Amino acid sequence: MTRIRIALLAAFGSAGLLIAALIFEHGFGMAPCALCIWQRWPHLAAVVLGGVALAAPALPVLLAGSAAAATSGGIAVYHTGVERGWFQGPTACSGTIDFSALTAEELLDRVLAAPVVRCDEVPWEMLGLSMASWNAVASFALAGLWLAAAFRVAPAR
């Protein structure tokens, strides 16, 4: 398999993950939390880099694709840790605000501004892994594909 084909496979993998996230969101009504959204941006970058790789499958482009996929994987590992209580999540979506120091007005403002979806709850899981966990697995696999494309040696002619 050529460098370009491997890179495109990785880019299509990221596109597939984005499509799956949108299906869960719009098809099944599972609104994403802030960390879910953060995991999407690197996949979007990987899809764009797949397009760039079509024109110029240079090493920096392929390494950037790997970095993008791995970044989503890293965010997903952090999100998994927040869901499992291993890490403290962002205060805006993890319920870690100290309400005792707030006035009633400040409390009301915080409640009204708070996101509906919490980052520290697991809305769906399969085989004991949450969506964030599955994204981590898939993202690191895609990062490996990008690396395989980057270090693919052209066959001898």
N, C-alpha and C positions, 0 to 999 in steps of 0.2 A: 504494500500500500504506500502511496506517495505521501510526502509531507503535507501537501495541500489537502488530500483526502482525509488524513488523520486530523488535521486542524479543523476541517469542516465538520467532521464527526463530533469533535469536541464542542464546536460552536453550536451545532444542532442540538447537542445534549443540553447546553445551557438554555437554548430556546425552548426545548421541551420542558425543562424545569420551570421556566417562566410561564409557559402555557398551562402547565399543571397547577401552578399557584393561582393563576387567574381563574381556572375552572373551579378550584376549591373556593375561591373568593366569590365569584359571580354565579357559579352553577349550584354550589351547595351552601351559599350564604355564610361562609366562614371568613369574617373580616380579619385582615391581618393586623398584627400588632406592629409597633415601631421596629422591633428587631427583625420581624419578617420582611418588612419593606427594605430594611438595610441590606438584607441578604440578596435581594433582587438586583440591586444596582450593579454589582460586579458581574453578574450573569449577563446583564444587558451590555456591559463593556466587552465581555467575551464574545457575544454575538457580533458586535461591531468589528472586533478584531478578526473574527472569522472572515468577514467581508474584506477587510484589509489584506488578510493572508491570501485571498484569491489573486490579488494584484501583485503582492510582494510578500511571499512566504519567507521573509528574512528572519534570522534568529531573534532579533529584538521583538518583533511582532509576536512570534510564537511564545517567547518567554513572558511577554506581557499577558498573553492569553492564559498561560498557566498561573501567573500571579493573580489575575482577576478571579479565576475559578477557585484558587486556594484562599483568596480573601473572603469569598462567600462561605467557603468551608470553615474558616476561622471564626467568622461571625456566627455561623450555625453552631459551632462547638460552644461558644460563649452563650448563645441563646439556650442551648440544651442545659448548660450549667445553671442558668437562671431558672429554667423550668424545674430542674431537679433540686434547687435550693443550694447548689454548690457555690454560686456566685451571687452577689447582689446585683440586681438589674438596674437599668435606668430608673430614676425616681418617678419619671412621668408615666411609666407603664408597669411598675412592679410593686406599687403599694408601699414604698419605703419612706414616705414623707412623715415627718414627726408632726402630727396634728395638734399635739398638746401645746405647742408654742404659737399657734395661729389664733387670730381673733375670729369671731363668727363670720365676719365679712370676708376675710382672707380664706377661710375654710370653704365658704360658698364659692368664691372665685376659683379655687383649686378644683373643687368637685365639678363645677361646670366646664372647666377647661381640660379636665382629665380625659384621656382617650377611653373609649368604650372597651377596647380589647386589652387585656392584661398580658404582659410579656412573661409572667411567671406562672402561667397556667397552661396545661397541655390540652389543646382543644381536640386533638385527634392523634391516635397512635396505631401503629401496626407492628406486630411482633415485638412489642415492648419499646419501640422507638417512636419518638414524636416526629412531626414533619421537619422540625429543625434538625433532628438527628439524621433523618434520611437525607436531607439536603447536604449535611456535612459529608456523609458517605459518598453521595453522587458528585459533589463538588470536588472532593479530593481525587476521585476517579477521573473526572474531567481534567483536572490539573495534570494528572499523570499522562493523559492522552496528549495534551498540549506539549508536555515535555518529550513524549515519544516523537511527536512531529518535529520538535526543535532539534532533536539529536538523531533524527533519521538520516542514515547515510544512503546516498543515492546508489542504486545497484550498478555494478560494473557492466559496461557495454561491450 
